[in-house]
Amino acid sequence: MPAENAPASGSLDDDDYPAYTMGRAADVLGTTPAFLRAVGEAGLITPLRSDGGHRRYSRRQLRVAARARELVDQGTPIEAACRIVSLEDQLDDALRLNREIRRKLDADGADT
């Protein structure tokens, strides 16, 4: 079932549920809809679309956009801010995978 048609029960706890309209998301972030469009155009976040074609954002997407906004507020151009946030996410994923592999290797070594 597509996210926009998912039942409301359980959705409120889902970080990926597209609960925020563009206007509400901009209010939460203290920014403008133009900023949200810009981070979308830069490929940092991809909002879901309602049946009527309106952009909808999840809490996870708002956290990502908020990090980009921090960088922009510090003077980083928006395209660079989006790239930095994307690279930070990739690094976090790589570090998490590295920890998992090390734990598995340590556990396998203890079994021998």
Buried (B, 14 or more C-beta within 10 A) or exposed (E): EEBBEEEEEEEEEBEEBBBBBBEEBBEBBEBEBEBBBBBBEBEBBEBBEEEEEEBBBBBBBBEBBBBBBEBBEEEBEBBEBBBBBBEEEEEEEEEEEEEEEEEEEEEEEEEE
